[in-house]
Amino acid sequence: MSERLETLKQARQRMVEDRDAHAKVLAAPFDRDKAERARSKFIEIQALIDALDRAITGEDVTSPKS
């Protein structure tokens, strides 16, 4: 696996962990201020995860197969 692909996968895993932390806030008893911030960050991070998924797929397609 290329170093670039490995880096993308590590970045994706880190973002999933960050997203999960915000999901826990959203699942907790409602606190309007915290929920609004968590919702915003969750959406932002999910968009980043989607972009990383596309980059990973692009690397899988363009990287030479062994």
N, C-alpha and C positions, 0 to 999 in steps of 0.2 A: 504494500500500500504506500502511496506517495506521501511525502511529508505534508504536502498541502491538504490532501484528503484527511489525513489524521488530525491536522489542526482544525479543519472544519468540523469534524466529528466531535472533537473535544469542546469546541466552542458551543456546538449545539447542545451537548450534554450539560454544560454549565448553565446555559440559558433555560433549559428544561427545569433544572433545579431552582433557578430564580423564579420561574413562572409558578412552580409548585408552591413556593412560599407565599406568593400573592393569592393563589387559589385557596390556601388555608385561611387567609384573612377573609376572603369572600365567603367561605363556608362557616366561619365563626358567627356567633351572635352579632346582629347588625349594629354597626357603629357607622353612621353616615359618612363622617369625614374619612375614616380609615377605608371604608368600602369604596368610596369614590376614587381615592388614590390607588387602591389595589386594583380596581377595575381598569383604570387608565394604564397602569404599568403592565397588567396582564395582557391587555390588547397590544401594547407596544412590543412586549417581549414575544408574543405569539407571532406577530408580523416578522420579527427578526428570525424566529425559528423557521418560519415558512421560507424566508429568503435563504437561510442556511441549507434547508432541505433541497432547494433548487440548485444551489451551488454544489452540494454533495452529488446530486444526480448528474449535474454537468461534468463533474470530475470523473464519475463512474463511466460516463459515455466517452469522454475524451482520453482517459488514461489507457495506456496499452495493457492488454491482457497478457498474463504470464502463462 
